[in-house]
Amino acid sequence: MEQTTIYLDNNATTPLDERVFNAMKPYFFECYGNAASNTHVFGMTAKKAVEDSRKTIANLIGAKAEEIIFTSGATESDNLAITGAIDASSKPNKHIITCAIEHKAVLDTCAVLEKKGVKVTVLPVDSNGIVSVEHLENAITDQTVIVSIMHANNEIGSIQPISDIGKLCKKHGVYFHTDATQGIGKLPFNVEESCIDLASLTAHKIYGPKGIGALYVRNDCKISPLIHGGGHESGMRSGTLNVPGIVGLAKAIEVSIESLNDDADYTMSLRNQLLDCLEHHCKTLLINGADPRLHPQLRLPNNLNVTLYGDEGELLSGALWNVAYSASSACTSATGKQSHVLSAIGNMGGKDSTTLRFGIGRFTTQAEINSICDSIRDMMS
Ligand SMILES: Cc1ncc(COP(=O)(O)O)c(C=O)c1O
């Protein structure tokens, strides 16, 4: 890999924080027992690490320890929350409400259920990528089982009014699931205060390891498991527990919440510097989603997503030859299709458009942003 490449794709994934790695390390080399082995010290040590991590995560999000189920990541958590709630419901004409800019882990899960006869309502979003709570209330019926609306969007960083949505769902007696993948550790998050029934988490967006996540499931919320086997995780998710990953997830959430304000201020200032520079040098620049300087409360502090038209797009790509950014999101860029998120906010793409998503991170340096701004200035003026 090119050593001089600057990493600005922190909404796709993040590097591991050394504090997280140090917390995980003993569970690879010394305490490598299976957390289900209750006849010896290796297993008991592993089990204690899992239960301590469960408590840590629960305390940090306003939950109880037994409400945290470990999974392989947010994709699995989204599948388990939505399919699990539908499978457990006894309503005759089951209905799901979601929105147009959800991650494919939610939208594709809903599409599979729709093929099996479940009714799915996909709410639109406004040009800032925000769902209307009023539209949501109008869409709820007596057959609605679950509303799934993400906390923050992975492409355009839009932040949904999850507390208003949670209160509304509570009023109507329907489950509220939120994909909190991009919000946790970057925005305040409390399942009790926001009346959340189910929440998907993952470690690798917050400087934790890949392949580990969790689903918060409120005690009185009934879901059916998707993976059957040894009855792990109270029967909700069988499979040998990923002990180092679980320790890493807890540490990553803990560190991110501790440094939430510092990280937000730092990444926001670098993001705004980059945006000011782009705006100064690119005449055709369009900000996808909320303008972070006018509506900082509507956008993740570390995210920027812009479209340029004609030659400017190619020129900018040239200026950013040594920068790792994303063409839209890592997941949709693999298919080469126009992003469903951009389409939903009215950006239909087109041959002469170039879209770039930047994700600033805790480890992005001021010098890196200065050097990117110098390259943009040299190439575009
Ligand atoms: C909003 C959102 N949901 C779900 C996922 C999937 O997470 P994971 O990679 O842990 O399966 C991602 C990651 O791309 C995401 O950004």
Ligand as a Chemical Component Dictionary entry (heavy atoms), coordinates in Angstrom:
data_LIG
# 
_chem_comp.id                   LIG 
_chem_comp.type                 NON-POLYMER 
_chem_comp.pdbx_formal_charge   0 
_chem_comp.three_letter_code    LIG 
# 
loop_
_chem_comp_atom.comp_id 
_chem_comp_atom.atom_id 
_chem_comp_atom.alt_atom_id 
_chem_comp_atom.type_symbol 
_chem_comp_atom.charge 
_chem_comp_atom.model_Cartn_x 
_chem_comp_atom.model_Cartn_y 
_chem_comp_atom.model_Cartn_z 
_chem_comp_atom.pdbx_ordinal 
LIG C1 C1 C 0 -25.352 2.542  8.940  1  
LIG C2 C2 C 0 -24.679 1.206  8.800  2  
LIG N1 N1 N 0 -25.361 0.095  9.098  3  
LIG C3 C3 C 0 -24.821 -1.117 8.987  4  
LIG C4 C4 C 0 -23.518 -1.276 8.561  5  
LIG C5 C5 C 0 -22.945 -2.654 8.477  6  
LIG O1 O1 O 0 -22.101 -2.867 9.573  7  
LIG P1 P1 P 0 -21.165 -4.125 9.691  8  
LIG O2 O2 O 0 -20.008 -3.856 8.775  9  
LIG O3 O3 O 0 -20.743 -4.170 11.130 10 
LIG O4 O4 O 0 -21.940 -5.323 9.304  11 
LIG C6 C6 C 0 -22.770 -0.152 8.235  12 
LIG C7 C7 C 0 -21.391 -0.292 7.732  13 
LIG O5 O5 O 0 -21.113 -0.143 6.587  14 
LIG C8 C8 C 0 -23.361 1.138  8.362  15 
LIG O6 O6 O 0 -22.685 2.244  8.071  16 
# 
loop_
_chem_comp_bond.comp_id 
_chem_comp_bond.atom_id_1 
_chem_comp_bond.atom_id_2 
_chem_comp_bond.value_order 
_chem_comp_bond.pdbx_ordinal 
LIG C1 C2 SING 1  
LIG C2 N1 SING 2  
LIG C2 C8 DOUB 3  
LIG N1 C3 DOUB 4  
LIG C3 C4 SING 5  
LIG C4 C5 SING 6  
LIG C4 C6 DOUB 7  
LIG C5 O1 SING 8  
LIG O1 P1 SING 9  
LIG P1 O2 DOUB 10 
LIG P1 O3 SING 11 
LIG P1 O4 SING 12 
LIG C6 C7 SING 13 
LIG C6 C8 SING 14 
LIG C7 O5 DOUB 15 
LIG C8 O6 SING 16 
# 
